[in-house]
Amino acid sequence: MQVIADTSFLMVPSLFGVDIVRELDRLIERPHELVIPSPVIQELGRISEQGKPKERAAAKIGLILAKRGKVVKAKDAADEAILNLALKGRCVVGTTDAALRKDLRRHGVPVIYLRQRSHLAIDGLLP
């Protein structure tokens, strides 16, 4: 199973102290692969250079985490690329972006999100 990560999801460990790798293992309970669209890498790079100090640190950790997954090329903006990849591959998406989460759920895509700033939860059924 593939879990597509957005920018905010990869910044969760630094911003909230939640180990997303361990939490994904707990939630999914089967082999899975982290997939990162190239626009997400670009966003993390931009934030790591131009964001506020706390965001810069979180983006740098997000870039390190992204190396554990598979980066896929995409031409669209990050949110659009995530939606397109999720619909093509019957994937799960990890995000803390409320607007993206709502859009994904409207299309029937399961979403893993940060709950109560302490753990990850799933909205929808895993494929």
C-alpha positions, 0 to 999 in steps of 0.5 A, a space after each residue: 500500500 502506498 501512503 502519499 505524504 503532503 508537506 504538512 504531514 512530513 513536518 508533523 514530527 518536528 512541529 508536534 513530536 509525533 513519530 509518523 513512521 511508527 504511527 503509520 506502522 500502528 495504523 496500517 499493520 501491513 507493508 506500506 511505502 511512503 510516496 512523496 510528489 516532487 512538488 512537496 519536495 519543492 515546498 519543503 525546500 522553499 520553507 526550509 530556506 524562507 520559512 519562520 525558524 520553527 518551520 525551517 527546522 520542521 521542513 528540514 526534518 521533512 526533507 530527511 524523512 522524504 528520503 525514506 520514501 519514494 519521490 514521484 515526479 508531478 507537474 501540478 501544484 502539490 495538492 492537485 498532484 496528491 489528489 491525482 496520484 491518490 485517485 490513480 493508485 487507490 492510495 491513502 494520503 497523509 495530511 494535516 491540511 483541512 481543505 485538502 482532507 475535505 477534498 480527498 474525502 469528497 473523492 472517497 480517498 482515505 486520509 491519515 491525519 494528526 488527531 489531538 496533536 498527539 497521534 495519527 488517525 484514519 478518516 475512511 477505509 483503507 484499500 
